[in-house]
Amino acid sequence: MKKNQTIVAVLFACGAVAASTSLAQVSVTNAWVRATVPNQQATGAFMQLVSKKDTTLVSARSDIAGVVEVHEMKMENDVMRMRAVDGLKLPANQPVELKSGGYHLMMMDLKKQLKVGTEAQITLTFKNSKGESETTYVHAPVALTQPK
């Protein structure tokens, strides 16, 4: 490769890294997944999300579950109902809590028992108002209750 081609390739690579870094808009804190008992087929994942710009959590996946959905729990006519939602809006700089009894990730068709002290890897996909996607990888400890 000639010197000029090398310089162009390096500049292109730096631009690609800068572009992917500039998309890193969402921070994830306090992530955890509820432990399961043998043969349990579903559990919840919880965390706090903060985005630098308005964005939407559009999907989630994990290698430990066949299906991961964003769910909402809310009272309707004195009955607590849970349902999947198409997306969860994250207003700029406002923490959004995924917690028991509210929005959370429902992990179904579990492939194994989730034991306390292990870790679950979750992939979150966000989409901003321009239609650009961002993927964030979360390493969440498995626990009975939210870790301190």
N, C-alpha and C positions, 0 to 999 in steps of 0.2 A: 504494500500500500504506500502511495506517495505521501510526502509530508502534508500537503494541502488536504488530501483525502482524510488523513488521520485527524487533522485539526477539525475538519467539518464533522467527522464521526463523533469526536469528543464533544463538540459543541451541541450536536444533536442529542447525544446521550444526556448531557447536562440539562438541556431543555426538557427532555422527557422526565427526568427526575424532578425538576422544578415544577412541571405541570402536575405530576402526581402528588407532590407535596402540597401544592396550593389547594388541591381538592380535600386535603385532610381537615375537614371542618367539624367533625363530631368527636367529642371525647366521651369515653365510657369509664365510669367509676363504680365502685361498690358492687361489682357483678358477682352473682352466685347462683347456684342451681340447687334446688331442694333434693336431698338424698331420697332414694327409693328403697322399697322392700323387694325381695325376690319376686319375679314375675309381674311387677307393676309395669304398666304399659305407658304411663304418662307422668309428667312432672312439669314444674314451672321454673323459668329462669327470670331473674330479677336484676335490675341495675339502674343507674342514673345516666341519662344521656344529656349532653349539652352541645348545641351546634353554634358555630360562629355566625352562620347565616341560616335563614329559613330553609328547611329541608324536610324530607319525609322518610321515615323508616318504611321501606316497601317490602322487605322480605328478610328472612333469617333461615339459616340451615346449620346442621351439625352432623358430624359423622356418627353420633351416638343415637340419633333419632331419625326415623323414616320421614317424619313430618315435623316442621317447626312453623308455628303460626303466631302472629301478633294477635292477642286476645284482649278483650275489654270485659270487665265485670262491672255491672251497675244494677241498681234497684229499679225495677219496673213493676208498678202495681203491687208493692210490698213483697216482691219476689226477686231474689238475686239471680241475675241472668248473666251467662258468659257466652260471648260470641267472637268469632274471628272478625277482624277488621282488615280492609284492603291496605291501609297505611296509617301510620301514626305521625301526625305533624309535629315537628320540632321547631317552635318559634325561635328566632335568633336570640342567643344568650339567655334563654330561660330553661332551667333544669326541667327535664321530664322524667318522672320516676316510674319505673316499671316495678310494681310491687304487688304483693298478695292483696286481693280484693280490689284491684284496679287494673290498669294496663299491665300486661306481662307477656312473656313468650311462653306458649304452650308447646311442650316437646312431647310428641306422641309416637307410638310405634317404637318404643325404646328398644335398642338392640342388646342392652345388658343392664344389670343392676347398677345404679349410681351410688357408690359407697362414699361415706364421709372420708375426707382426706384426699380424695382423688380430684381430678380437674376435668371440666368439660370445655371443649373448644367450640365456639359459636362464631359463625360468619354473619355479619349484619350488612345489608345493602341499603343504601340511602340514595335518594334522587332529589336534586335541587330544582329550583324553579326553571332552570334552563334545560332540564332534562338530562343533566350530567349525573352519572352514577359514581358512588364512592363505596368501597368495601372496607369494613373494619373487622379485624379479627379479635375476638375476646377469649381470654383464658379465665374461666370462672371456676372458683373452688366449689366443690360439692359439700353441702353442709345441711344440718337439720333446720337451722335458723340463720338469719343474716349474720355473717361474721362481723366481729367488732373491729 
